[in-house]
Amino acid sequence: MRLVRWTGVASALVLVCALPAFAQDAAPGAGGQDRAERRAAREAGQPGARGRVSVAMVPVDILGAELRLTEGQRSQIRRLQDAYQARVRELTPRREPGAQPGQQPQRDPARAQEMRDLGRRANEDILAVLNEQQRQRLPEVIRHMGALRTAGIPLQALGVLRLTQDQRARIVQMVQTETEALRDLQPEERRARTREAMQGIRERVGAVLTAEQRTALARWNEEQRQQRRQRGGGGAGGGGAAGGGGV
């Protein structure tokens, strides 16, 4: 019986994480990088990849506050996440020196599959650390984190933003409303309107954040851009909400 409940939670997480995926699947691939590989990168939480969220991506401090983790659980989850994210960084393709702007690495189905397998194993390992009550609470937490990420708010920046419960609820509602509206459209129209809808969300998020939060987010985004340049990952990235800049 416990295995059945656990499987049900895992299935719910898959459905919840898929909620804000329209924006990422709307655009065709560029430079030979296939959709499966782009999706694997999204699910691994790569810079500039928004929407889908897994428990392996949510910062431990956020999980700890939301799920009331013990210190022992925090330590175990942090080790699992660190190992997962380190391997993802190893697998993530880097832009070759001299590559043209917008040119993407060539497709590698084996790498994309390995990234998906890594994410699945990391999620399963983290779920095993949680108790039954925490696992039941987790899908709602993941849904909220996915909405925030779709709105252009990086999960790693939540610590500096310190959103109130009211702010978070308003942002989650924005994303949910737009997502439901897009879901009702025909595929062609949905693809045409997705980018506009997501941009509208991020602009409205600016009105939800305080001036101090917008400044903090802009500063955080700039720090991340500088770190990516130092790692050789380039300065390109998606726009963050309200603060302007890559995630």
Backbone torsions as a table, in degrees:
resi	resn	phi	psi	omega
1	MET	NA	-39.8	179.3
2	ARG	-64.1	-39.2	179.2
3	LEU	-63.0	-39.6	179.2
4	VAL	-63.0	-45.1	179.2
5	ARG	-62.9	-41.5	-179.0
6	TRP	-63.1	-43.6	178.4
7	THR	-62.2	-38.1	178.5
8	GLY	-63.0	-40.0	177.8
9	VAL	-63.9	-43.9	179.8
10	ALA	-61.6	-41.2	178.8
11	SER	-64.8	-40.5	178.1
12	ALA	-62.1	-37.7	178.7
13	LEU	-63.1	-39.6	178.3
14	VAL	-60.2	-45.2	-179.5
15	LEU	-66.4	-41.9	-178.8
16	VAL	-64.8	-43.1	-176.9
17	CYS	-67.5	-22.2	-178.1
18	ALA	-81.9	-9.0	-172.3
19	LEU	-53.2	-52.8	-172.6
20	PRO	-96.5	34.2	-171.0
21	ALA	-83.7	-8.3	-173.8
22	PHE	-58.6	-41.4	-174.4
23	ALA	-62.9	-36.9	-176.7
24	GLN	-79.8	-29.6	-177.0
25	ASP	-89.8	-5.4	-174.2
26	ALA	-73.1	-34.8	-174.6
27	ALA	-91.7	142.4	177.3
28	PRO	-70.8	161.0	-179.7
29	GLY	-66.7	156.0	179.2
30	ALA	-125.7	142.6	171.7
31	GLY	64.1	20.2	174.5
32	GLY	91.5	-4.5	179.4
33	GLN	-77.7	119.2	-171.1
34	ASP	-80.7	165.2	-175.6
35	ARG	-61.6	-37.7	-179.3
36	ALA	-61.8	-40.4	-179.4
37	GLU	-70.3	-39.4	177.3
38	ARG	-63.7	-40.8	179.2
39	ARG	-64.8	-40.1	178.1
40	ALA	-61.8	-40.4	178.5
41	ALA	-65.1	-40.1	177.5
42	ARG	-59.9	-47.3	-176.2
43	GLU	-69.2	-21.0	176.9
44	ALA	-85.7	-3.6	175.5
45	GLY	77.7	35.9	-179.4
46	GLN	-72.7	152.9	179.3
47	PRO	-55.9	137.3	179.1
48	GLY	83.8	-6.4	-178.7
49	ALA	-102.7	116.6	-172.4
50	ARG	-118.8	165.1	171.4
51	GLY	105.4	-85.9	-174.4
52	ARG	-66.2	138.3	-176.7
53	VAL	-135.7	141.6	173.3
54	SER	-124.0	164.5	-179.0
55	VAL	-64.2	-24.6	178.4
56	ALA	-70.0	-15.7	-177.8
57	MET	-96.9	-23.4	-174.0
58	VAL	-74.6	124.7	-179.3
59	PRO	-52.6	142.9	-175.7
60	VAL	-59.0	-37.7	-179.3
61	ASP	-62.7	-36.1	178.3
62	ILE	-69.9	-47.1	177.3
63	LEU	-58.9	-40.9	-178.2
64	GLY	-61.1	-43.5	-179.8
65	ALA	-70.6	-39.1	-175.8
66	GLU	-75.4	-36.6	-174.2
67	LEU	-106.5	-0.9	-178.2
68	ARG	55.7	55.3	179.3
69	LEU	-70.1	148.1	171.7
70	THR	-78.3	167.2	178.1
71	GLU	-62.2	-37.6	178.1
72	GLY	-63.7	-41.0	177.8
73	GLN	-65.2	-43.2	178.5
74	ARG	-57.3	-45.0	-178.3
75	SER	-63.5	-45.0	179.4
76	GLN	-63.1	-44.7	-178.0
77	ILE	-67.7	-38.8	179.1
78	ARG	-61.0	-42.3	178.8
79	ARG	-63.7	-41.8	179.8
80	LEU	-65.3	-43.4	-179.9
81	GLN	-66.6	-41.8	-179.6
82	ASP	-61.0	-43.6	179.9
83	ALA	-64.8	-43.0	180.0
84	TYR	-63.2	-49.1	-176.4
85	GLN	-68.3	-32.3	176.6
86	ALA	-65.0	-41.9	178.9
87	ARG	-68.4	-37.5	177.6
88	VAL	-61.7	-41.7	178.8
89	ARG	-61.9	-37.2	178.4
90	GLU	-64.8	-35.9	-176.0
91	LEU	-85.0	-19.9	-176.5
92	THR	-69.3	123.8	-178.5
93	PRO	-66.4	140.3	176.6
94	ARG	-101.9	149.9	176.3
95	ARG	-69.9	130.6	-178.3
96	GLU	-70.9	146.6	175.5
97	PRO	-56.8	134.2	179.6
98	GLY	86.9	-1.4	179.6
99	ALA	-66.9	146.6	179.5
100	GLN	-72.9	149.5	176.7
101	PRO	-55.3	133.4	-179.7
102	GLY	85.3	-9.8	179.5
103	GLN	-75.0	126.6	-176.9
104	GLN	-102.7	155.3	175.9
105	PRO	-60.5	154.5	179.2
106	GLN	-66.8	152.8	-177.8
107	ARG	-62.9	145.5	178.1
108	ASP	-143.9	88.7	-176.9
109	PRO	-57.7	-35.9	-179.3
110	ALA	-64.5	-40.9	179.3
111	ARG	-66.7	-41.5	178.9
112	ALA	-61.1	-41.4	179.4
113	GLN	-66.4	-40.2	179.2
114	GLU	-63.7	-37.9	178.6
115	MET	-65.9	-39.9	177.5
116	ARG	-65.2	-41.8	179.2
117	ASP	-63.8	-40.3	177.7
118	LEU	-59.9	-46.4	-179.6
119	GLY	-62.3	-42.1	-179.7
120	ARG	-63.8	-45.1	-179.7
121	ARG	-65.4	-40.4	179.8
122	ALA	-62.9	-42.7	178.6
123	ASN	-62.4	-43.8	179.9
124	GLU	-63.4	-41.3	-179.5
125	ASP	-65.0	-38.8	179.7
126	ILE	-70.9	-40.2	176.4
127	LEU	-57.8	-35.4	-179.2
128	ALA	-66.6	-21.8	179.6
129	VAL	-79.5	-25.7	-175.1
130	LEU	-81.8	153.9	173.1
131	ASN	-87.3	176.5	-174.2
132	GLU	-60.6	-44.1	-178.6
133	GLN	-64.0	-40.6	179.3
134	GLN	-65.7	-39.6	178.8
135	ARG	-65.1	-35.4	178.8
136	GLN	-69.3	-31.8	179.9
137	ARG	-79.1	-24.9	-170.4
138	LEU	-59.0	-44.2	-178.2
139	PRO	-55.1	-38.7	178.6
140	GLU	-66.3	-40.3	178.1
141	VAL	-61.7	-45.3	-179.1
142	ILE	-64.2	-39.3	178.5
143	ARG	-60.3	-43.6	178.9
144	HIS	-66.2	-41.3	179.5
145	MET	-64.5	-39.3	177.9
146	GLY	-64.1	-39.0	178.7
147	ALA	-65.6	-42.5	178.6
148	LEU	-62.6	-40.8	-179.3
149	ARG	-67.9	-40.1	176.0
150	THR	-61.6	-34.8	179.6
151	ALA	-76.0	2.2	176.6
152	GLY	90.5	14.0	178.8
153	ILE	-102.8	109.9	-179.7
154	PRO	-65.5	138.9	-179.2
155	LEU	-61.5	-35.1	-178.9
156	GLN	-68.4	-15.9	179.9
157	ALA	-91.7	-4.2	-177.2
158	LEU	-62.0	-31.5	180.0
159	GLY	-63.6	-35.6	-179.9
160	VAL	-85.9	-25.8	-179.3
161	LEU	-78.1	-37.6	-179.8
162	ARG	51.9	57.8	178.4
163	LEU	-61.6	142.8	172.7
164	THR	-78.8	165.4	176.9
165	GLN	-60.8	-37.4	179.1
166	ASP	-65.7	-43.5	178.6
167	GLN	-61.4	-45.7	-178.4
168	ARG	-63.4	-42.6	-180.0
169	ALA	-62.5	-39.5	179.9
170	ARG	-66.2	-41.0	179.9
171	ILE	-68.0	-43.7	178.3
172	VAL	-59.6	-41.1	179.9
173	GLN	-65.2	-39.4	177.1
174	MET	-57.0	-50.1	-177.4
175	VAL	-64.8	-43.0	-179.0
176	GLN	-62.2	-42.2	-179.5
177	THR	-63.0	-46.1	-179.0
178	GLU	-67.0	-39.7	-179.3
179	THR	-63.5	-42.1	178.9
180	GLU	-65.3	-37.9	178.7
181	ALA	-65.4	-40.6	179.3
182	LEU	-67.3	-36.9	-177.6
183	ARG	-62.4	-29.4	-177.2
184	ASP	-79.9	-8.9	-177.1
185	LEU	-86.7	159.6	172.0
186	GLN	-70.1	152.5	-174.4
187	PRO	-50.9	-44.4	-177.5
188	GLU	-62.5	-48.0	-179.1
189	GLU	-67.4	-36.0	179.2
190	ARG	-62.3	-44.3	179.0
191	ARG	-62.2	-37.6	-177.8
192	ALA	-68.6	-32.9	-173.0
193	ARG	-98.8	-9.6	-174.7
194	THR	-62.7	-50.3	-178.0
195	ARG	-59.3	-43.6	178.8
196	GLU	-61.7	-41.4	-179.0
197	ALA	-65.4	-43.9	-178.7
198	MET	-67.5	-37.7	176.8
199	GLN	-64.4	-38.3	178.3
200	GLY	-63.2	-39.9	177.9
201	ILE	-59.9	-47.4	-175.7
202	ARG	-66.5	-31.8	175.8
203	GLU	-68.9	-40.0	-179.8
204	ARG	-70.7	-27.9	176.8
205	VAL	-60.9	-33.7	178.9
206	GLY	-58.2	-31.6	179.2
207	ALA	-77.5	-20.3	179.0
208	VAL	-81.8	-35.0	-179.1
209	LEU	-77.3	152.1	173.1
210	THR	-79.5	167.8	178.3
211	ALA	-59.7	-40.3	179.7
212	GLU	-64.3	-39.2	179.5
213	GLN	-68.5	-39.4	177.8
214	ARG	-62.7	-40.5	177.6
215	THR	-64.9	-42.7	179.8
216	ALA	-63.4	-40.0	-179.6
217	LEU	-68.2	-41.8	178.0
218	ALA	-61.8	-41.9	178.8
219	ARG	-64.4	-42.9	179.6
220	TRP	-62.6	-44.2	178.9
221	ASN	-60.4	-42.2	-179.7
222	GLU	-65.1	-40.1	177.3
223	GLU	-61.4	-39.6	178.7
224	GLN	-66.7	-38.7	177.4
225	ARG	-62.0	-43.1	-180.0
226	GLN	-64.0	-40.7	178.5
227	GLN	-63.9	-38.9	178.6
228	ARG	-66.2	-38.9	177.3
229	ARG	-61.9	-41.5	179.9
230	GLN	-64.7	-32.5	178.0
231	ARG	-82.5	-5.9	-179.5
232	GLY	86.9	13.1	-177.1
233	GLY	-88.7	1.0	-179.9
234	GLY	83.5	166.6	-176.8
235	GLY	-100.2	-0.9	-176.3
236	ALA	-75.9	147.6	176.9
237	GLY	-173.4	170.0	179.7
238	GLY	-76.3	162.0	-178.5
239	GLY	-79.1	135.7	175.8
240	GLY	-85.1	158.5	179.3
241	ALA	-68.3	133.3	166.9
242	ALA	64.9	-38.4	-176.6
243	GLY	-84.9	-20.4	-177.6
244	GLY	73.8	120.5	176.7
245	GLY	132.3	168.8	-174.8
246	GLY	-76.2	157.9	179.2
247	VAL	-98.3	NA	NA
